[in-house]
């Protein structure tokens, strides 16, 4: 009976470490933790910026890429992103190699290098954009965060 209780208790713990967990716009995967406030507001006449923190949870440096997935946006608006000193226009959905690959040291939180932007060009329009981060060559290890621009 004791063995059965131990197995029943430990079984969920073994598999819970393999699952993605999302709580208050903080997402954990095997290699990364991605976090952000999730909602950003601003004057529709100027671009609204969203800051995203990407943390390497491993004991080795990782080469990280970003993918932008537009969930909802209005016609005539623009979504673009910058990573480090490089920015890409709204037509770019995956950070290009090599300029769009950022090295994040082991156990380091990169809190200043990634910014997503939404430009409504003066219209009071909203947008919802998902940004996914993953080690180069390992899309299956993606950590994503959904950002709401000028959204309730």
N, C-alpha and C positions, 0 to 999 in steps of 0.2 A: 504494500500500500504506500509506503514511504517513497519507493522508487517511482511509482506512478505519479505521486504529487510533485516530485522533483521534475520529472519529465514534463508534466503539464505546466509547471511554472517556468521552466527554462526554454521550452519550445518557442513561445512568442518572443522572448528576448533575443534568441539567436537570429530570427528573421527580421526583427524590427530594425537592426542596424543596417540592413540592406535596402530599406525603403526610403523614399524621399519624404521629408517632413516639411510641411509648410505651415507656419504660424506667424501671424502679424507681418507678412511680407518678408520673412526670413526663410530662406530655403537652404537645406543641407543636402548634399549628395556625398558620394564617397570622397571626392577630392576638394570640393569647394563649398563655401558658404557665401551666399549672395544676399544682401540686405539693402533696403531702401525704405523711405517713408511711404511710398506708394501713391500718394496724391500730391500733385503740384499745381499751384494756381499762380496766375499772373496777369498782367496787362495783355490783352489779346493783340496789342499793337507791337509787342516785342516778343522775341522767342522766350518760352518758358523752359528752364533748365531743370533736369532731374539728376541728382547725384546717386550713384550706386556704389556700394562697397563690395569688393570681391576679395574673399579671404581664402588663401591656400591652406587647406587642412592637413596637408601631407608633410613628410619630413624631407621632401626634395623640392627644388624649384620647378615650377610648371610654366609651360608656354601656353597662354590662355588666349582664346579667340572669343568673339562675340557675334551672335546672330540676333537681328531685329525682326520681330514678327508683329506686323500691324494687325490688331484685332478690330479696331474701329477708328475711323478718321473721316473728316469731312473733305469734300472735293475742294481743291484750291488751297490746301494747307500742306505743310511740309514737316517730316520727321527725319532728323539726322542725328548722328552721334560723333563724339570725339573720344579718342582714347590716347592719352599722352598728348603729344603736340600735333597729332594728326587728326583731321576731321574728314568725314565722308558725306557726300550729298545724300538726299533722300532716296536716290536710286540704288544705293548700296545697302544690301541686307545682311551680308556676312563680312566681317572685318577682313580685309585683304592680307595675303601673305606677301612679304614679311612685315610691312608697316603696321598691320592690324593685329599682330601677335605681341602680347605683352608678357614679359617674364615676371612672374610673381614668386619671390623667394619663399622658402619653406616657412610655414606658420606665420606668414605676413598678411596683413590686411591692407589692400590697396584702396585707400579711401579718397584719393584726390585725382586719379587719372581718368575715370570714366564719367562722361556726362552725356545724357540723351537730351535732345532738344525738340520742342514742338513749336512751330511758327504758324499761327492762325491768320497772319497778315491782316490783323484788325477785326476779324470776324470773331464773335463770341462762341466759337466752335470748340468741341471737346475732342479728345483722342485717347485711345487706349492702346498701349504698345507693350509687348512682352519682349524683354531682353534676356537671352540665354547665353551663358558663359560655359565654356568647356575646354579641357586640355586639347591642344592641337592634335587632330587625328583620333579623338575619342568623343564623338558627339553623344554617345550613350551615357557619358558621365556629365551631362548638362545640368546646370542649376539655373533656374529661370526666375525672374521677378516681373510682375505686371505693374506698369506705371499708368496712372490716370492723370491726364493733363486737363485742367479746367473742367473737371468732372465732379459730379456730386457723388 
